[in-house]
Amino acid sequence: MTWPAASLVARGALYSAVALVGAYILFLLALLLVVLFRAGSLRARRAASAGIRPALEAALVEFLAGGTDDSVFRRYIRTHPADIAESILLFQTTVGGSARDRLCGLALDLGLVHQWCEEGRRRDVIRRRAAFASLAFACVYEPCRRVAGDLLLDALNDGDEEVRLSACQGVLLAGGEDQIEQLFALAIQPNLLTRIALTEDLRRHALALAAGPVREALRNGDTPRVRATLEILVAWERAIPLEELREFLEHRDRDIRVLAFRLASFVTVNYESRLALVRSLHDADAGIRGLAIIAVGRQKMTEAIPELALCLRREGLEEARHAAAALAAMPPQGWGALEELSGSRNLVTALAAGEALARARAEA
Amino acid sequence: MAELSVVLSFMVVVLVIALAAFAAAGFDALLKGCFELRRSLRATSYDFGSVLLKSPIVPGVSVIFVPPDASPESRALVRRLLDLHFGRHELVLVLDGPGQVELERWVQEFHLSRQERVVPEGLPTAAIRGCYLSSDPIRLLVVDKQPGGVADALNAGVNAAQYPVIGLVDREAEFIPEFLLRLIRPMLGDWDRTVAVCGVAPPPPAPGLAGRIGAIEWLRLWLARCAAFSAWNKLLPVPGACMLVKRDAVRSVGGFRAGATELFLDLHAAGSANGSRWRIAFLAAPVSFRPAAATWDDLRRQVIDDQQQVAAALRQLGPGAGREFLGLFSIRGLRPLLETAAYVLAAAGWITGLVHPALAALVLVTSAGAGIVISMAAVVLRELAAPSGMAPAALAALCLTAIPENLGYRQIRNLWLIAGFFGVPAVPKQNRGRAVEDRAPAMETRKKQ
């Protein structure tokens, strides 16, 4: 390539690059204008919200205290429906009973429930989530439930997880007994967040669930489902009658065993399960032995005192402390064993036994 | 002379093409980051904080912290870590070979008393000298160990941790007390696949030109190295980030060999090697940030620190993982070098008349010009993806800062980046990945003893 030709190419390349960079900068400047306009309107909206929110919240407090004046809400419902809705939802966790009904009634009177129903049918997932979160709260109130119809039930199959969760919570709060089984089935699906969110709401139906769906899920044999069911049972911390805990105390899956031992601390256990608990005090897994010691102590199984004393003699300090605590929970035989062991030559045994005995006597 | 001119011109042309490719890759990463940010912000609307706080099903988190000393700053940071809001969590404070005075200071500050405790020996570390618990109602476990370096101390923390998830906090991070609740959520959504979560957001810009340039740097970092890398499942922690990592995953890669960046590189490498579908999630929420640079000194220190961290991590990569992070290596290691070389050659060639002025000008357009585009794009794309709530005037000023940033600061920054990348000290090699009987510390430490 000759020098003039190279010069021409270089110049051409430079002009093209400058044009390209210039075009990008112009395009970005145009976008910047859009962004600036949006930022301005967003700030203006926030400022307007900040201006009226204290008045709305004060009016809501008065309304919930028994007042009948809803003129403030009617004044702003056309211009600031979102602020009113947010103010109402702010109180959802702080009020209950008739006050909650009044709050839901206000939302219905102001047309917010109808608006939430419409938004719940939209394709925009953000709006749908907000709508169902609001409906889940409002549907505690029967007239709101009638307006929503089957919307919450339909949303149980929504593609978005948060919409599904809101719908589940709405159905549970509305006391939909017929759907409890369906919701429990959702809770034992692999998604941990769904399980966590639903477990607390399902707690009040624990006994009803334990009689049917829980038993079915435990018998099903599908390890992840069994694990999920046991997790829920452990989280409920309720003395639910479980027929066959032994199977899970000796399960091949360690996670299931761990959950079963934690469950054994507060559920009623039958003879077979008690035997399994005592056997587990000799388990090869130190973690399982530790859990078994705790469970035996909580169940106050005096027949296991010799095994607990053995654990106190041969385990490491932490397990020995658990064994000593378990013995301390079973006076007078347990205390007798502790007195004997506190004089042991084994320093760990003597320390753990002495500590537990002193604590138990101080508490007694 | 003509031959020299041809050679010089050819070299400049090659460098210009390389710079254009880097600029295109940078812009592509920003776009990718913008879409990913938008997607991830739309993916969740609620944090379920109150539900997660109360639920016993949520896995517990052991936050591990290795303080460099017992200074008031370190103790204040530990206090802040003790104030975290979470259902089941503990702080494992690992003291890496503290002196008697230093240990006493920790004991007095947190009313520690020695407790006999067996620390599992999952990862090889230097010997544990003792464990301490506080008599105050705080969930603190202090592990006093023989000196072995930060990685060794982190591994001791993993061994001592009682919960299945490990929490890590960058030393410079400013974090909110609820960050554990926010970070655990992506993990719960996909527990089997998600092995780690990293959360960070840009800090509010500091006033002044240095502050605005620092803010633009942060936006580029957040969009490209956080959001875009997350979309490509190559996320690495950035300065100021808070992280959660599954303890089993840490153990499966043999523990820490240096800091969090190296751990994440190992997790990526292990995920690719065993064909698993491990995922490291990114939480683009204001849970944690590094304080904004307010002065030129802050800016220089932050740039060099970050560059050294990246360089140290990239240098130790094997061939497989190295290929995966070739882009990062090129942008952080090669680009500043090539760009500086291009400036020097173009300037020298233009002055001596060996390079056509148009070609020399082309270097400026493909570096500084493209840089202005990228910086402006970072500001605009961030606002499109996740509005910051800044005032319009401040936003416009930030966007226009792209011009002085690329006409002066950029060229100096290149020198800082080169110094940071090639001036990084060698990281002591750790005896990791296998159980050792004598519980020896890091190899370098053993040599010193």
Interface residues (C-beta under 8 A of the other chain):
Chain A: A6 S7 A10 R11 A13 L14 A17 V18 V21 Y24 I25 L28 L29 L31 L32 V35 L36 F37 R38 A39 G40 L42 R43 R46 T93 V125 I126 R129 A130 A133 E161 E162 P190 N191 L192 L193 R195 I196 A197 T199 E200 E231 I232 V234 A235 E237 G316 L317 E318 V348 L351
Chain B: S9 V16 A20 R42 T44 S45 Y46 F48 S50 V51 L52 K54 S55 P56 I57 V58 E116 R117 V118 R185 L188 G189 W191 D192 H356 A358 L359 A361 L362 V365 T366 G369 A370 I372 V373 M376 A377 V379 V380 E383 L384 P387 S388 G389 M390 A391 P392 L395 A396 C399
